[in-house]
Structure formats: structure tokens, C-alpha cells
């Protein structure tokens, strides 16, 4: 696997109000693999909380 970074294209990233660069899902998909860094826009869902569907009735 190559460790050479992909050249950035329009739509690959944006800057937060704090000035941090955030890679978009577009960039991650072009890269083709998950880095397991819990990226905000990870198309593979790594690091996201699993939604639990509780079978217990609510007390309301």
C-alpha cells in the first residue's frame, strides 16, 4: 500500500470556524481505505456509536 498522499481536489476538505481542515467523505472514498482515526466523515462508519434498539418498554 502506498503512503503517498493523494493530491487534493475541490470538495476534498473544508475548514472549521476554528481553522481545522476536515476531510470530506469524497476524499476518504477516493483514498479507498479506512485509517481508523475516527474521522468525522468516515464512509465506513469507523468509530461511530452503534445505535442500540432497546426492547425494554419506557415508563412514560
WOHU-V362939 format. One line per field, one symbol per residue. psi: psi as a letter, one per 30 degrees, with the letter a starting at -180 (. if undefined). A space follows every 10 residues. Layout:
psi=???
This chain:
psi=kkgkkkkklk ffllklffgk kkkleeeeee eflkfhghke hjffgkfkkk kkjkfkklg.
